[in-house]
Amino acid sequence: MDRFLKSISYIFHPLLMPILGVIFYFSKSPRFIPIDIITAKLVSLFILTIVLPILLFFLLKTLGRVKSINLESTNERILPLVLNCLVIILVLQRIITPTQIIELYYFFIGILISTMTCLILALAKFKASIHMIAIAGVFMFFIALSIHFSININGTLSLMIIIIGAIATSRLHMKAHTYKELIMGFFVGLIPQLILVPYWL
């Protein structure tokens, strides 16, 4: 059970959530989007939102700016969060623009707002759960897409609720966060996506 709970934190790592939301969008969108464009977007996002952050983490670790991938202290979080904000801005300028796919554009705007909020909280010495921020943002985006495209994804949403509970349990089991940090993380991830819904729904 110990290994299972710990594995959940790695299986549903925050780095994977943005591209998960994008894959879900492309799989459910009724619009015709050429497969070569979808492939190009996914490959570009994979490089920028997963490969690049991993490389930056190892660079920061080599320089002694972070100790582990868990970013246990608020001070360790500051520079990685700043770099992540820059990565998301790059995504918004080069890959997901408002003139191409408006839904994904505001999805990443929400991610940027959540990341900046997490950074502000870290500067204030509060360690909101990045795992919960990521999964809550994707969860709200899925709900909005189901309304936008008038599709029934109740099964997916039910599974997401179970995953959210599993992630929270995993983080508590690993003593990575308190209940307050998990709850704060959930709302930091969910509220920006909710606020931005009227701009594209």
SVG drawing of the C-alpha trace seen along z (x, -y; Angstrom):
<svg xmlns="http://www.w3.org/2000/svg" viewBox="-25 -37 51 39">
<polyline fill="none" stroke="black" stroke-width="0.4" points="0.0,0.0 2.9,-2.3 4.4,-1.9 1.0,-2.2 0.2,-5.5 3.6,-6.9 3.3,-5.9 0.1,-7.9 2.1,-11.1 4.4,-10.2 1.7,-8.7 -0.4,-11.9 2.6,-14.3 1.7,-18.0 3.9,-18.1 1.6,-15.7 -1.7,-17.5 -1.5,-20.3 -0.8,-17.8 -3.5,-15.5 -6.0,-18.4 -4.9,-19.1 -5.1,-15.4 -8.6,-15.3 -9.6,-18.4 -8.4,-17.0 -10.2,-13.7 -13.5,-15.3 -13.6,-18.4 -16.2,-18.1 -14.2,-20.5 -12.0,-19.2 -8.4,-19.7 -5.8,-18.2 -3.9,-15.4 -0.5,-17.0 -1.5,-20.1 -2.6,-18.0 0.7,-16.1 2.8,-19.2 0.9,-20.8 1.3,-17.7 5.0,-17.3 5.7,-20.9 3.8,-20.9 5.6,-17.7 9.0,-19.3 8.1,-22.6 5.9,-21.4 7.6,-18.1 11.1,-17.8 12.2,-21.4 11.0,-21.5 12.8,-18.2 16.0,-19.6 15.6,-22.8 15.1,-20.9 18.3,-18.9 20.1,-22.2 18.8,-23.8 19.7,-20.6 23.2,-20.7 23.5,-24.4 22.2,-23.6 19.0,-25.6 16.7,-22.7 17.3,-19.5 14.6,-17.1 11.8,-16.9 9.3,-17.3 10.4,-21.0 9.9,-20.5 10.4,-24.1 8.8,-27.3 12.2,-28.8 13.0,-25.9 9.7,-26.5 10.3,-30.1 12.7,-29.7 11.1,-26.6 7.7,-28.4 9.1,-31.5 10.7,-29.4 7.4,-27.5 5.6,-30.8 8.0,-31.7 7.5,-28.3 3.7,-28.8 4.0,-32.3 6.2,-30.8 3.4,-28.2 0.8,-31.0 2.9,-33.0 4.2,-30.3 2.0,-27.2 -1.5,-27.9 -2.6,-31.3 -6.2,-32.8 -6.6,-32.9 -6.1,-29.1 -7.7,-27.2 -9.5,-29.6 -10.5,-26.9 -6.9,-25.7 -5.6,-29.3 -7.7,-30.1 -6.9,-26.7 -3.2,-27.7 -4.1,-31.3 -5.8,-29.6 -2.6,-27.4 -0.5,-30.6 -2.8,-32.3 -2.7,-29.3 1.1,-29.1 1.5,-32.8 -0.8,-32.4 1.2,-29.4 4.4,-31.6 2.8,-34.4 1.8,-31.9 5.4,-30.5 6.8,-34.0 4.4,-34.3 5.8,-31.1 2.7,-29.0 3.2,-25.7 0.0,-25.0 -0.1,-21.6 1.0,-21.8 -0.4,-18.3 -3.9,-19.5 -3.5,-22.7 -2.8,-20.8 -5.5,-18.1 -8.2,-20.6 -7.5,-22.8 -7.8,-19.9 -11.0,-18.8 -12.7,-22.2 -11.5,-22.3 -13.1,-18.9 -16.4,-20.1 -16.4,-23.3 -15.7,-21.2 -18.5,-18.9 -20.9,-21.9 -19.3,-23.6 -19.5,-20.6 -22.7,-19.2 -21.1,-15.8 -21.7,-13.3 -18.4,-12.6 -19.9,-11.7 -17.7,-8.6 -14.6,-10.6 -15.6,-13.1 -16.3,-10.4 -12.9,-8.9 -11.4,-12.3 -13.0,-12.7 -11.5,-9.4 -8.1,-10.5 -8.3,-13.8 -9.1,-11.8 -6.2,-9.4 -3.7,-12.2 -4.8,-14.0 -4.5,-10.7 -1.0,-10.1 0.2,-13.6 -1.0,-13.2 0.5,-9.7 3.9,-11.0 3.5,-13.9 4.2,-16.3 1.2,-18.5 -1.3,-19.4 -5.1,-19.4 -5.0,-23.2 -2.3,-23.1 -4.3,-20.5 -7.6,-22.4 -5.8,-25.7 -4.1,-23.9 -7.5,-22.6 -9.1,-26.0 -6.0,-27.7 -6.2,-25.3 -10.0,-25.3 -11.0,-28.9 -8.9,-30.5 -10.4,-28.0 -13.9,-28.7 -13.4,-32.5 -12.1,-32.2 -15.0,-30.0 -17.2,-32.9 -14.5,-34.1 -14.7,-31.0 -17.8,-28.9"/>
</svg>
